[in-house]
């Protein structure tokens, strides 16, 4: 035991500091969620010290010491950046284990891990670093999907309210992926609009439409007429945009663009448009 305590003091090596880790934590030791051989030490001033155990040892969250691997119940392994982008297109993506970090994937599937400035966290829906109160990620790093979608569903990113029809012609996509309005339609989903549980219903509608569009390789999709899912190939432009009162959210109130708790849907002849981002947990 004395050797193990000595190992913490003498053989632990300070690593690059994650400034935000201890911001809302009490003084003490905490397991590194990325790697069993590393741990965090938070001091009384909420300063973060990121350390690693000596070779062959792992951090024991039960004993709060570096211990022999056989005596530690931990099988976490670091998420290596080189493997992260193998199945992802060029773009920026969240770090599944740390709210304040994100990956940049280039056109050759090479990964670059970045950290947000101190005090900020990565926003999956906005694809930028933002203040924590605007980010759907808790302090432990667990991502909360918008509109309570499944973690393996594509992520519906709000774009805006668009005019869908003009002079009898559709202004954007012509493909109705499914409808919850018309049981006689050959693309009826089998689910009817649930007016009594409106917000839960349109949240589910956004998740289902994102899934249907993403499955067909479409980038954008729109929710129209309270219960229709429209999409199609991206033509290079979206529009014309209209005022947000032509699209509604909970309690049929005017749509709020930055609200990731409530989905939005278009009224008759209007589409609330989303972008289908890659799923949080890639299959």
N, C-alpha and C positions, 0 to 999 in steps of 0.2 A: 504493500500500500504506500509506504514512504517513497518507494521508487516512482510510483505513478504520480504522486503529488509533485515530486521533484521534476518529473517529465513535463508536467504542465508549466512549471516555472522556468525551467532551464532550456527545454527543448522545443517549446512552442515558439513558432516564428510568426511575427506580425505580418499580415497580408494587406493587400489593398483594402482600404476602409470603405465600407458601405455606410455612408453617413446617416442614412435614414433608418437603419435597422433598430437602433435603440431609442428613437425619438419618443415612442409611446410605450416603452418597456421599463420595468423596474430594474434596479441594479442587480446584476447576477450573471449567470452563464446560460447560454442558449445554444442548442444544436443548430448547425448549419443545415438548412433544408436542402442544399445541393449536394453535400458531400459528408459522409460519415466521419471522415478524419479531420474535419474542421469544426470550429465552434466560435460563437461570439461572446465577448465579455462586455457587458454594459456597466458603466460606472454611475456614480451618484449624479452626474451632470448630464446623463443621457448621451455620453460620448461612446462611439462604437469602436471596439477593438476586435478585429477579425484575425483569428489565430488558427494554427494547424498543429495537430499532435505530431509527435515524433514518429519515425518510420515504424510500421507494423501495428501502431495503436489506433484506436478509434475513440471518438468522444461518446461517453456514456451519459445520456440525459438523466438517467436514474441516479447515478453516483456523483454526477457533475465533475468527472475526472476523465483523463485519457486512460483507457483500459485496453487490455488485450482483446483483439478482434473477436475471439471465440466467446468472450464474456459480454459482448455488446450486441443488443438486438437492433441492428441497423443494416439495411442493405441498399441504401441510397448510393447512387453513383453520380458523378458530375455529368451534366448535360453538355457534352462537348460541342462547341460551335461548328466544327467542320461537318457534323452530321445533321445539323438542324435544318439547313436549307435544301437538302437533297430533293425533297418533294415539293418545294415552294417556288413560285415565280419571283421575279425581281420585285423587291419591296421591303417594307419595314414591318416587323412582327414582334409581339410581346415575348418576354421571357416567362415561361410558365411557372418559374419558381421565385421570381423576384419582381415586384410591382414597379420598381424604379429602374429596371433595365429593359432593353429591347435589342432585337437582332436586325441587322441590315443584310438582306440577301441580294447578291448581285446577279447579273445575267448568266454567270457561270456556276451558280449554286454555291458560291463561296460565302461563308458567314462571318459577320463582324459583330461582336458584342459591344454594345454601348450602354452607358449609364446616363440617366437624366440628371440635370443640375440638382444640387442639394435642395430637398424640400418638395421636389416634383415627382410625379409618377407617370408611367406610360399609359396613355389612353388608347385602347384597342379600337374604339369607334372613331376617334378623331385622328388616329395614327400620328400623335405628337405627344410630347411631355406636357403635362397639365397639373394644376393644383389638385391635391388628393380628393377634395370634396367633389370634383367633377369627374373623377375616375372610378370605374367599376372594378375595383381591386381592393381586397381587404389587406390589413397589415401583415398577415401571414403569407400573402402572395397568391391567394386563391382568387381566380378570376370569376366574376359573376356575370354570366351572359346577359346581354340586353333582352328585355322582355321575357326573361326566364326561359330562354331557349335551351335545348339540350347542349351539353358541352361539345358534342360531335356534330352539331348542326353548323352550317355556314352562319357567319355573323351578319345580321342585317344592320347596315350602317345607313342612318338617315341622310337623305339628300335634299328633299324638298317636295313641295306640292306643285304638280304640273297639270296643265290643261290637257285632257286626253282626247277630246273630240272638238271638231270645228267644221261647220257646214256639212255634217254627215260623214266626215272622214276622220279616221284616227290619226293623231299627230305623232304618236310614238309607236309602240309595238303592236303588232296585229295578232299575236299568239296568246290566246286565252289558255293558260296552263291548267287551271281548274276553277270551278265556281262553287260557292256554298249557297248561292241564291236560287238556282234552278235545278230541281231534281230531274227534270226531263232532258237536261243537257248531256251530251256524250262525254263531257269532261266534269260531270258532277263529282265532287269529292267524297260524297257520302256523309258530309257534315253540314248541317244547316246553321245559318247565322243564329247565334245565341244572344238575342237582344237582352235577355234578363241578366246575363253575366257578360256584359259588353266588353269590359276591359280585358278580362281573361281571354275572351274569344278573339279580339283583334291582336292580342299578343301572340296567341297560338297561330293565328292566320299569318302574321309576319314571319314566324319561324318556319311554318309549312311552305310558304311561298319561296322563301330563301332556299330551302332545301330543294324544291322543284326546279327553280331556275339554275342553281349551282349544278345540279345533276345533269342538266342539258348543256352546260358550258356557257350559260349566259351570265353576264357581269352585273346587269341591273334588272330590277323588277319593280312592278307597281301594284299597289292595292287600290282597286277602284270599286265604286258603287257599294261600299260597305262589306262586300264579301267576294270579290273577284280578284284573281291572281293573274296578272298580265306580264309578259316578258318577250324576249326575242333577241336577235343579234344586235350588238351595240353599233350604231351608225356613226359614232364619233361626236355626237352632240345630244344634249338633253334639253328639252324645252318645248314650248315656252313656260317658264315658271309663272305661278300665279300667287295670289295672296294666301296666307296660311289658313284663313277662315274657310277656305274651300276643302280643307281636310280636317278631320277631327280625331280626338284621342279619348281619354276616359271621360265619362259623363257627357260625351258628345261636345266637349269643349274644343276651342281652337287648338290646332296642333302646336306643340312646343318643340322646336327643332333640336334643342340640346338635351331633351329629356330622354334618358335611356331606360327609364322604368316603364313608360307607357308608349306603345306603338301608335302609329297614326295610320289612317285609312282615308282614301278619297271619297268625297260625296259623288252623286251621279255626275258622270262625264269628266271627273277629275281623278288623277292618280297621285297617291303619295308614293314617291319613288325612293328606293333603297339600293344600295350596292351590296352584293353578296360577297363578303370577304371570306377567305379560307377559314375552315373550322378551327376553333381554339385547340382541340385535340385532334391532330391528323390521324386518320385511320392507317 
